[in-house]
Amino acid sequence: MAQPSDSNALRIGILSTAKIARNRLIPAILGSRNATVVAIASRDADRARDLARENGIPRWCGSYEALLNDPEVEAVYNPLPNSLHRSWSIAAAEAGKHVLCEKPLAGTAEDAEAIVDACAKRNVKLMEGFMYRFHPRSEALHIALADHAIGQIRYIRSAFTFHLADPASTRFSQALEGGASRDVGCYCIDLARWVTGEEPISVFADAQVGDDSGVDEVMHATLRFPWGIVSQHISGFHVNMPADAEIVGTEGRIRVPEFPRGESYFEIIRGDEAHRVETATPNQYQLMVEYFADAIRNDRPIERCGGRNAVANMRVIDALFESARTGRAISVLTVK
């Protein structure tokens, strides 16, 4: 796979050989116009070496510390388990590296806040990896909503579920801060907050917590927003249903298929008429990487998927956990 010829390409190091790094981020970075992978680290040096050789990455490390000490690395991508996002993102910031962290930014809002503070203190950029926000479909959807294509928004429904058969998956690990809400429900929450431009005032949740895992393996959630909009979603590892979203307004609705995986269209439905809005279908991970690199090279703020947005998303997830535990609605403002 060819590296960018631009000598000004952002030099990124990858913390771990996680599946999403192998299958999504490394190809996205190497295919980008303004970034490249210069090093990859794993606690298993042989795995790091093999993946580096497969992708033409010049260096590999047998520890995460070694990668952070590499002066050629300007930024890191952190796809480690959720419980390690805080420690290694802060370590990267303290080493002077910009941070692109896989969602969720951390396991709790408190931990996310600590990462934000560390990056601000070291004056490095921080972004959370919500790739769907960079897809042309998302941009077209935002324009349609701003133009009141369906009137005033009243209701949002979304689902992100799949069947996870491997009991050894980190997603089933309480110690590694797994669970459906952190893993996939976070997308549904981010969508609702992004579409409304508001923060929910209260939430209610019902969770199926695994006897062995101790994590939410399925969660149904309701978010109530200040001006009366309600958002409901289901996230889970045992529910095999289409991942999609629907936004309902006073004059129609918008159907978003395959959310957030990046289909090329959405439908505006008003009465008996449906209008299909087509967009390009680029690699949304690549667009995310290019945005991140541009922000660093041009010293621009991260306005999409920045640290403060990540903290706000985690406050909602924290509130959902408290609601599922207590069986009552929880005010998001009271969750610390």
HELIX and SHEET records of a PDB file:
HELIX    1   1 LYS A   19  ILE A   20  1                                   2    
HELIX    2   2 ALA A   21  LEU A   25  3                                   5    
HELIX    3   3 ILE A   26  LEU A   30  1                                   5    
HELIX    4   4 ALA A   45  ASN A   55  1                                  11    
HELIX    5   5 TYR A   64  LEU A   68  1                                   5    
HELIX    6   6 ASN A   82  LEU A   84  5                                   3    
HELIX    7   7 HIS A   85  GLU A   94  1                                  10    
HELIX    8   8 ALA A  109  ARG A  122  1                                  14    
HELIX    9   9 MET A  131  PHE A  134  5                                   4    
HELIX   10  10 PRO A  136  ALA A  146  1                                  11    
HELIX   11  11 THR A  170  PHE A  172  5                                   3    
HELIX   12  12 ALA A  180  ALA A  180  1                                   1    
HELIX   13  13 SER A  181  GLY A  185  3                                   5    
HELIX   14  14 CYS A  186  THR A  196  1                                  11    
HELIX   15  15 GLN A  284  ARG A  297  1                                  14    
HELIX   16  16 GLY A  307  THR A  326  1                                  20    
HELIX   17  17 VAL A  332  THR A  334  5                                   3    
SHEET    1   A 6 ARG A  59  CYS A  61  0                                        
SHEET    2   A 6 ALA A  35  ALA A  41  1                                        
SHEET    3   A 6 LEU A  10  LEU A  15  1                                        
SHEET    4   A 6 ALA A  75  ASN A  78  1                                        
SHEET    5   A 6 HIS A  98  CYS A 101  1                                        
SHEET    6   A 6 LEU A 126  GLU A 128  1                                        
SHEET    1   B 9 GLU A 273  GLU A 278  0                                        
SHEET    2   B 9 TYR A 265  ARG A 270 -1                                        
SHEET    3   B 9 ARG A 253  PRO A 257 -1                                        
SHEET    4   B 9 ASP A 244  GLY A 249 -1                                        
SHEET    5   B 9 ILE A 153  THR A 161 -1                                        
SHEET    6   B 9 VAL A 230  GLY A 236  1                                        
SHEET    7   B 9 ASP A 216  ARG A 224 -1                                        
SHEET    8   B 9 SER A 202  VAL A 209 -1                                        
SHEET    9   B 9 ILE A 330  SER A 331 -1                                        
END                                                                             
